Amino acid sequence: MQPRLDPFAVAPAMMKPMLALENAVKTSGLEMSLIDLVKIRASQINGCAYCIHMHTRDARAAGESEERLYLLSAWRESSLYTPRERAALAWTEALTLVAEIHAPDADYQELRRHFTEEEIVKLTLLIGTINVWNRIAIGFRSQHPTDKTAKAA
């Protein structure tokens, strides 16, 4: 698969606000471990290899366990995630799949049990941001780094 274009080279003025939003999300006060899980889960749903690669590496570097990363796609069936993380992951799925499931009231009510209103806004912007990044990476066929020895034949 070949990259289509580099949006940072082609439209740097348009990418600059995206980077500012990303920085605002990272420094929002939400736990980095939660931010990583949300980014990975949305990227899994969207099928964004570039973002899955980046955010699983970030999560590992920050101390996230391999087991929690492996089980993230099946988080509902795993006891490894806290109630707060589970509420955030449900909201991530609800907003990433909004055209299909329309952000159910039950997901929002569970979210309110674990997050302040301000944190809900921050989380919602985090989810929106990673979904935009996924669309940029998928749309322009961004390529994740590869270990030459691990490439498929």
N, C-alpha and C positions, 0 to 999 in steps of 0.2 A: 504494500500500500504506500502510495506516495503522498506527501503533504501537498495540499492545494495552494496555500499561500501562508505567509507569516503576517498576521494582523498587526503585530507590533511594528513591523517594518513598513507596511502599507498604509496604516492609519494610526500613527502613534498618538495623535491628539484625541482620537476616540477611545483608545485603550487606556489612556491616562486616568480618566474617571473610574474605569473598571478597577484599575489597580488601587485607586484611593478607596473605593468601596471594599475591596478585599482587605486592605489594611484596617479599615474601620471595623470590619467583622472580626478580624484577628485580635484586635485590641478592645473589643466590646466589653470584656469582663466575663464572658462565658468561659467555662473551663476548656482548655485546649484539647483535652481528651474527648470532650463532647463535640467540639468543633470538628475534630478529625473523624469521629464516628459518623457524624451527619454528612460530611463531605464524601466519605467513602460510600455510605449507603445510597445517597442520591446518585453518585457516579455508577454504582452497580446497577441501579434501576435503569439508568439511561444508557448503560453499556459503553461508558467512556473509559477505554483502556488507559489513555494518557493520564486522566485524573485519578483513576484507581491506583495506578503505579505511583504517582506523586504522593498521594495522601496516605497510602499504606506505608510508604517509606518514612514520611513525616511522623506518622503515628508510632512506628517502631522506634524511631530515633528519640521520641519523647517518652518511651518506656511502655507503650501499649503492648499487651501480650499477643503472641502469635495466635493463641487459642481464640481470643475475642475477635481478632481480625478474621480468622477462618470461619467463625460461626456468625458473623455479622449478617450475612444474607438470610440466616434462619434465626434471627434474634428473638422472635416471638416464642420459639420452642426452646430457648436456652435460658438458664438461670444466671448467666454470667453478667447480665446487665442490670444496673440499678433501676428502681422505679422512675427516677428522673431521666435516665438515658432512654428507657423504654418509651416514655411519653414523648421525648424529642424525636426518637426514631419513627414513632407512629405519625407524628406531625410531618416529618420529612417525607414519609411515603404519601401522606395525604396531599401535600402540596406539590410534590414531584409528579404525582398521578392525578392532579386536580381535575383534568378533563374527564377522567373515568370515575373518580370517587367523591369529588366535590367537597373535600375537607369536612368530614362528618362531625356533627356536634359532639359525639362521644369522644372523639380524639381531642377536640378543643377543651372539653370539660376535664379530661385527664391531664392535659397540658397545664391548665389553671391550678391543678392541685400541687404541681411541682415547680412552677415558674411564676415569677411576678409578671405583671402586665408589661413592664419595660423589658424583661428578659424574653417574653413572647415576641415582642417586636424585633429584638435582636436576633432571636432564633429564626424568625420568619425571613428576615433580611439575609441571614446566613444561607438558608435554604434557597432563596431566590438567587443569590450570588453564585452558588455552586451550580445551579441549574443553567445559568447563563454561561459560566465557564465550560460546562459540559457541551453546550451547543456550539460554542466557539471551537473547542477542541475537536468535536466530532465533525462539525461542518467543514472545517479547514483541514481535516485529517492530520491533526498534530500527532507526532510520533514520540512515544516515550523512549527514553534511553534503553539500550539493550546490551546485555553482556553477550559478546560475539559467540561465546561457547554455548550459550543457552538458546540461541536462535533455532527455530524449527527448521527442519530440513526442507 
